[in-house]
């Protein structure tokens, strides 16, 4: 999903559904080029360390998604209120040029 290329909620739903909520903590982040990624944070890293490893490519990231809270995965993808909130936050923050850590959206 790329925020510069007319992204759709269906693309976001597919991205969310492709992840395993039980596997670990996840980070939703956007590159300077507009690519949206949802990556599982390696078990041997803290969220800040993982974000630092991406800083040369990352425009902003959202609050870390805790394991087991249905922020990602097939169940989360069916929560249309969550998808809408996330979609709106991604677009709004990218279009405004937001940078760094976004903890409220």
N, C-alpha and C positions, 0 to 999 in steps of 0.2 A: 504494500500500500504506500503510495507516494502522495503527499499533500499538495504537490504542484500539478498533479495529473488528474484532476477531477475525481478525488477519492469518493467512494461510496460506503454507506453503512454496511453493505453486504461484504465488502472487502475487509472491513474491520471485524465483522462477525466471524468470517473465515479465519482471520489471524488469531482472534481470541480462542476460537474453538480448537485450533491446532495445538494448543499448549495443555500441559498437565498440571492442574492446580495442586495436586498432592505431591508433586516431584520436588518442589522447593519454592523459594521466594522468586518473584519475577520483577523485572524492571521494564517499564514501557518508556521508550525514548525515541527521539526524533533527530535525524541527522541534519546537517546543514543543507543537504540536498533535498530534504523533505521526506526521506524514507522513514516509515514508522516500523520500529522493531519491538518485539516483546521477547526478551531474553531471560532465561533462568540464571540467577546469580550463582556462580560456582559455590559449592558448599564450604570451600576453604577461604571465601572472601566475604567481606562485609559490603553492604550496598555502596558506601562511599568509595571504597577501594575499586569496586567494579566500575563505578561511574568514572573514576579517575583514569582507568585503563581505556576508556572510550572518549576522553575529553577532546581529542584532536578531531573527532567526527561528530560529536554530540552537540546539538544546539540546545536542547533541553530534555529533561526527563521528568516524569511524574512520580508521585509518591510510590515507594516500594510496595508491591502487592504481596502481602503475607500469604504463606502457604496455608491451604485449607479454608480460605475465606471466599472461595468461588469468584475471584476477580478475573481468573482466566480459566480456560477449559470449556468443554461442551455445555455444561450447565450455565456458566457465565454468559456464553454466547446467546443463550435463549432469554436472558434478562434484558429486554429491549430498553428499559429505563436506564440500566447501566451502560448499555451500548451507546445510547443517545448522549448520555452525560459525557462519556469518554470521547466520543466522536466530536462533540461540540468543543470540549477542552483542547483536543489536539489541534483542531482547525483554528480556534481563537488564539491559542498561544503561538502557533506557527505564524499566522498572519500578522500578529502584533510584534513579532521579532523577539519574543521572550527567550531568555537564556538561563541556563543553569537548572536548579532544582525547583519544581513547582509542587508545593505540598497541599495546596487548596485549589480545587477545581470543581 
